[in-house]
Structures are given as C-alpha cells and as structure tokens.
C-alpha cells in the first residue's frame, strides 16, 4: 500500500504559507489571476501569509514590462501579499534571477549527500542505448551515469565534456494526497533521474521552484492542474532536500481545474480576448465583480448563490472545496455578476469610478470642467441600475455633454410616422412649465400626449427620447430632461421635428 511522506506538513491557521510565483512574460491572464486569488483567499481565510515571488530565469522571454503589469494587475484587483517583490521580507531576494548564490549552496549540499550526481550522457548516446536494449526512445534517460567511477568521469572530462547534474530518484512509489483530487501515486520507475543543473552550471526551473518553496517555508502549493505531472519530481526533490537538511517538511499540494474558453474543450488561450485581464478592465469590469466571477471558476459559495462580497469569499473559501472538473469562462455571466456589484456600490464611489471611462471616451472634450463633473455625478444614479460594465457609461450619458447629437440608425428606424407631430406636441406641453422637475415634466407630457392625443406611452415617449439622446434606449426620460435643462430640451425637440419634416 502506498504511503504519504511521513514529514508532510500539518500546518494550519497562521502557520499556512502559500505563494504566487508567475513568470513575467506577456499580459496577465485570468487563469493566472485565478491562481493568485485562490492562494490569497486561502492565506486570508487561515490567517496565514501569501508570498509573491517572480520566476524570471528565462532571460529571452522575461521582461520588466510584464513584471510591472503583474504588479498592476494584483494591485488593481486588491490582491495584497505579505512577503515578496516590492514589499520585501525575511527570505529576500524574491526574484529567481537574484538567487543564484543561494541555489549554488543548495546544489553543493545535495552533491555532498549523494542526492545529485554528474551525468555526461548525450541525447544521442541515450537514444543509442535505448535502441540497443529494445527500450522505446520516449522512455528517455536510462540512469546510466548513476554509478560512474572516478576514472570514467575523468575520461569524459578529458574529452571536454561538462556534466549535467541529475537527481537520484527514489526507487519506490511516490504518493501524496491532493487537497482537491485525493490520493495520487506515481509508481516506482515511472520517470528517470532528471536533470536539475545544466552543464553550464545554470539550475533548471524544476529545481529552483521547489528549492525556493523549501527555503521560504511554503506549506501549501496551490497551482493549476497542468503542473500536476511535475509533482512527482518535486516529491523526489523534497525527499533529497530533507535528507540534506535544507528543509524539514514536504508541503501539501492542490491542483486547480483548468479554465476553458466559451466553446470547445481547450484551455483558455492567452490569445483569447477573454483571457486578457486588462481588456476586462478597459471594458469596465470593477475589481469586485471580476474577482467574484473568477472565484466561481472552480468553487461556489452555495448551490443557489453566485454573488458575494470579498469578505464573504474569504470567510467561506477552502481549497478543499474546489471542484476538480474544468471550469468554463462565461462572458455573459461574468458581465451579469459585474452588474450586480456595480449596483452594490455607494453612489459617490460609482460616480468616481465611472468618470475615467467618460473621460477616456472623449465625452468631456478634454479635461473635465467642474460643471461637467457635477453633471456626471447628478446623472450617475440614472444609469447605475442599468449598467453591467462601466464602459457603457459614454454611450448612456454622452448625450448630456454635447451640442452635436448623432441619431442612431436603429433609433430613427423605430420612430412612428407621426413622430414630428409628437415632438411639436412635446414642445407645446413643456414651454409653459416653469418648475422643470421630473414630476412637473411628466405631468405636462402625460396630459398632452397620453390624455389629449390618446397616444400609448411607447409611441408618446419614443420620439422625445431619440430627440434628446439620439438613442432608442436611454436613462429615464424625465430625469434626462431635467439634467439637460428646459432650453436645451426644447432645442433638441424642435431640432428632430425639423429634421423629420
């Protein structure tokens, strides 16, 4: 019967230490942010610590720009960390590229313990030996160099060869209990001794990642299921690190489900627009809404509930409750949940978050004036209940900030044949109104259009809506008229009537 390593951590509560350790390549991906979110929530739920570390050993692909985007993404999403880049901590430095001396020290300890050995075999030699032995080439390395004599090593060095360093993998089953997937066993012999240090002396990611976890006291490794095959190598390496005195325990592992695109069964591609965190921000997601939705990609707070606060999420979250099955990104559901969170915002907070979207769309025609900001704040309550994305604000409120209104084609197409007459009747009804408030406006228009002309409300109020906003759908009509003011309202009603004449 397979047995779990006896020194597997039992850390709970404030002893929990998790990490988020991305490579700074490309734009932040929603799957990556979901990983950060689950680690953050697990740390906060337990009162433990989140360590933010950068895996920047691939000089050809890593960039400072990508690193800054990662920090921007986490900062915007309000995912904070206790140790790591930007904040420091007892295990600095937190960039792999700055830890080479530390790795060299660990390598020396593992060489001294016999866990690592020099390997001189070339790929061609390995293939030839496998062929001669009747083994499939895909089985790879055959552990040939495990027991080289000093004379053999000297001979290889005399040929000018530099050795790679391989880990001596235990000849036994390796078992761990995945916090999401249950017990997993890697049978003895299922993978060969693997390279941890290249012949040029540079350690591989498969070495430095677990070594950093060990040195930083990481108790729980929560990561994507695509990394699950590497767990066997990590368990083997941890066994060697314990024997060499580098650490005293093996962490717990949990492998989160893949995030799929909206169609098919493929992992959400980095090139898919839905994967681009900043595109969601540009379109008007607020961090509360997007975090809520990302939390649902593998986890739920209750069978009949999708919307919750960050505080409720932290209180309820446990990595053991994550579903192992793939999660599908659903854009409409994400936007719906974001709309729910927009409606939960305090009115002033909502208006302040909306302003940058109006400005970026050019609604203010430059730097907003005090009067424009006041108008935007007055208008905000009219659209907060109707909006799913902050990026919808320019389309909904742009009519308030322009003198040159454009009539949308679908709005014009939907006008009744008597639209010009309806607009003139609106002018007649509103000209005598002195107290230009929504109640007074509604009373005057209802008396003229619904009672006197016997028009149905849809026919009565469609033309003035298009005249004022240029759109078929708009904020509440009477409140919009109040915001525009009597003179501008009458001017726009006359303008469309003349246009239709």
Helices and strands as residue ranges (DSSP letters): G 13-15, E 17-20, H 30-46, E 49-52, H 64-76, E 83-84, G 96-98, H 100-113, E 116-119, H 123-132, G 137-139, G 144-147, H 150-158, E 164-167, E 174-178, E 182-186, E 195-197, H 205-215, E 220-224, G 225-230, H 231-243, E 252-256, E 259-260, G 273-275, H 277-283, H 287-295, H 310-316, G 319-321, E 327-328, H 331-344, H 347-360, H 370-384, G 390-392, H 393-397, G 398-401, H 409-413, H 419-431, H 438-445, I 446-452, H 457-469, H 477-484, H 486-500
